[in-house]
Amino acid sequence: MSQITVSPSNTQFSSQPNETILSAAIRNGINLPHSCQSGVCGSCAAKLISGSIQKSSEYDDYVLSTDEIAAGTILLCCSQADGDVTIDMPSYAGAKAITIRTLPARINNITIHDDVAILTVALPKAPPFKFYAGQYMEILLKDGSRSYSIANASSQTDILEFHVRHRPNGLFSSQLFSGSLKNGSIIRLRGPLGSFYLNEESHKPLILLATGTGFAPIKSILTQLTETQPERHVHFYHGTRFTAGLYDESALQALLTQLPNAQYTPVVSCPDTSWMGATGYVTEQVLRDYADLSAHEVYACGLPDMVRDSKLALTTQAKLPENAFYSDAFTAHI
């Protein structure tokens, strides 16, 4: 057992052998900044002040620069404590961070759009559930758990919406698509988790990128904008292989009508002959539309390759500051 200390908040928790520092923090109900949990996004970067760690992954070979590694920067999702460890993570809010909770939820509705289910669940009325637009929840199952981004605004404290893609033999998705989980069924949730959420202190123009069900946290952010910053300039790009992947268009269009300075560009990489819109990949389309993103912020959610490629392309080719790129990279699990 190792003792982990996070400065400057002076937060302390224990980690078990063969457990990453990030996993230990989450297990102890401490929501350290993170997103993908697989070494792709870099959100859980921290500086090692004292102690030693063992790397559990080589993902950070490209996430962290040589200078960052030399300065002692580590990724908490890829690092296991070798004895007591102290890390510096000024981005962690400490006692001000939203507390992670485990709570029951009752399924309200399941709507199937091709291979995506839009699931809404009702939460206990007290105490009100709090989260930031863009965060995610774990759905706790008998044989494991699955993580899904929240798709509604944080002002809705009594319901949560999730977008679940059907995976063959999926641990959770198969139950939705087979009908074994129905309206009224009770599931257990844990969260909120993740540090991918809207920075409402900023008023910079936004570029929002999503592939597939990465639309879920983007929908949450868009809904939040309608309530808090409706005049903010936003351009949303949704990338999908086929047009059927644009699965929640009516809800999206309803949101866009409330955002007078919003633009929307769907991008289909394998279109049929009837498709008249943008083709290719979302990052390519952004670069066609914007030569200079130096005054923008970008929020990207989707598969790790898209997130990694978008950050590299937009920072090197479109002048986007690296600290203006926010991401939530996820991997597919059955």
Beta strands, then each sheet from edge to edge (+ up, - down):
strand 1: 2-7
strand 2: 11-15
strand 3: 45-50
strand 4: 53-55
strand 5: 73-75
strand 6: 79-81
strand 7: 85-88
strand 8: 101-113
strand 9: 116-122
strand 10: 136-141
strand 11: 144-149
strand 12: 159-165
strand 13: 186-193
strand 14: 206-211
strand 15: 234-240
strand 16: 262-268
strand 17: 278-279
strand 18: 297-302
strand 19: 325-329
sheet 1: 2+ 1- 7- 3+ 5-
sheet 2: 4+ 6-
sheet 3: 11+ 10- 13+ 8- 9+ 12-
sheet 4: 17+ 16+ 15+ 14+ 18+ 19+
end
